[in-house]
Amino acid sequence: MQQTFVTIARYQYSSEAQIVKGRLEADGIEVFLRDNITIDTDPLVSNAIGGVKLKVLAKDEKEARHILESIQVHSLDDNGNPIACPNCKQTHIGLYSTINSFKALVSFLIGFITGTLPFSTRYQYKCEDCNTEFPIKH
C-alpha cells in the first residue's frame, strides 16, 4: 500500500501542477502527474477528464497535503482581502469557469468542434468547505 500513488490535488492546467510538483519534489516527495500531456495537447478536455492529477506515494500523503495547505492561495477581492462564502463565512474560495447558460453551452460546443477557445466564458466562486457557488461581484 505504501508504494501506491494517491491523488492529492487536481489542476485545470499542467503549468499549475508543475509548479506544485516542483515544490513537493524540493521537499523530497516523489510526485507523479497524470493526464498532463493530454491536457497540454488539448486544454479544452481538462474539465471533461478531471484535470491534471497530482499524485504522491501513499506514505507521503499527509506531509504533501500539509505542504499544499501551506502554499494554497484562495481568492482575494480588489483590496487584497480574502473573499468569504455567503453561506458558511469561510475563506477557502476558488474561482471556476462554468457552463450555466445556453450561450455558454453553444460557445463551448463551437470551441470544442473547431478546436478553439470558447468566446463566452462565465466564472463564479465556489466555497471549498460547503460547495456553495456564488457569482463574482463587480
C-alpha positions in Angstrom: 0.0 0.0 0.0 2.8 2.4 0.8 4.2 2.1 -2.8 1.0 3.1 -4.5 0.2 6.7 -5.7 -2.8 8.6 -4.4 -4.3 11.7 -5.9 -3.9 14.7 -3.6 -4.9 17.6 -6.0 -6.3 18.4 -9.4 -5.4 21.3 -11.6 -7.0 22.7 -14.7 -3.7 23.2 -16.5 -0.4 21.4 -16.3 1.6 24.6 -15.6 -0.2 24.9 -12.2 0.6 21.3 -11.4 4.2 21.6 -12.5 4.8 24.4 -10.0 3.3 22.4 -7.1 5.2 19.3 -8.3 8.5 21.3 -8.1 7.7 22.5 -4.6 6.9 19.0 -3.4 10.0 17.5 -5.0 12.1 20.2 -3.4 11.0 18.7 -0.1 11.9 15.2 -1.1 8.4 14.0 -2.0 8.1 11.8 -5.1 5.4 13.2 -7.4 3.6 11.8 -10.5 1.4 13.8 -12.8 -1.4 12.1 -14.7 -3.2 13.4 -17.8 -0.9 16.4 -18.1 0.2 15.5 -21.7 -3.4 15.0 -22.8 -4.4 18.4 -21.4 -1.3 20.1 -22.9 -2.3 18.7 -26.3 -6.0 19.9 -25.9 -6.7 22.1 -22.9 -10.5 22.0 -23.7 -10.7 18.4 -22.4 -9.4 19.4 -18.9 -12.8 19.6 -17.2 -14.0 16.5 -19.1 -11.3 14.3 -17.7 -11.0 15.8 -14.3 -7.9 18.0 -14.9 -4.2 17.2 -14.2 -4.0 14.8 -11.3 -1.1 15.4 -8.8 -0.2 12.1 -7.2 2.2 11.2 -4.4 3.2 7.9 -2.7 0.7 6.9 0.0 3.4 7.1 2.6 4.0 10.8 1.8 0.3 11.8 1.5 0.0 13.5 4.9 3.2 15.5 4.5 2.3 16.5 0.9 -1.2 17.7 1.9 0.3 19.8 4.7 2.7 21.5 2.2 -0.3 22.1 -0.2 -2.3 23.7 2.6 0.6 26.0 3.5 1.0 27.3 -0.1 -2.6 27.3 -1.4 -3.8 30.7 -2.3 -7.6 31.4 -2.2 -9.5 34.1 -3.9 -9.0 37.7 -2.9 -11.0 40.8 -3.6 -9.7 44.0 -5.2 -8.3 45.2 -1.8 -6.4 42.0 -1.2 -8.8 40.7 1.5 -10.0 37.1 1.4 -13.4 36.6 -0.1 -15.8 34.9 2.3 -18.5 32.4 1.5 -22.0 34.0 1.9 -23.3 30.7 3.3 -20.6 29.5 5.8 -18.4 32.6 6.0 -15.2 30.6 5.4 -12.5 31.9 3.1 -11.5 28.8 1.2 -12.9 30.1 -2.1 -11.8 29.1 -5.6 -12.6 30.6 -9.0 -14.2 28.2 -11.5 -15.4 28.5 -15.1 -19.0 27.3 -15.6 -21.4 26.4 -18.3 -24.6 27.6 -16.8 -26.4 29.1 -19.8 -27.4 28.2 -23.3 -25.0 30.8 -24.7 -22.1 29.3 -22.7 -23.0 25.8 -23.8 -23.1 26.8 -27.5 -19.8 28.7 -27.1 -18.2 25.6 -25.5 -19.5 23.3 -28.3 -18.3 25.6 -31.1 -14.9 25.9 -29.4 -14.8 22.1 -28.9 -15.7 21.3 -32.5 -13.4 23.9 -34.1 -10.5 23.4 -31.6 -10.5 27.0 -30.4 -11.2 28.6 -27.1 -14.7 29.5 -26.2 -15.7 33.1 -26.8 -18.2 33.3 -23.9 -17.0 32.0 -20.6 -18.6 32.7 -17.2 -16.8 32.4 -13.9 -18.1 32.0 -10.4 -16.7 31.5 -7.0 -17.1 28.2 -5.1 -16.6 27.6 -1.4 -14.4 24.6 -0.9 -15.9 24.0 2.6 -19.6 23.9 1.9 -19.6 23.8 -2.0 -21.8 26.9 -2.3 -21.4 28.6 -5.7 -21.9 32.3 -5.9 -21.3 34.9 -8.6 -18.4 37.4 -9.0 -19.4 40.8 -7.8 -18.1 43.7 -9.9 
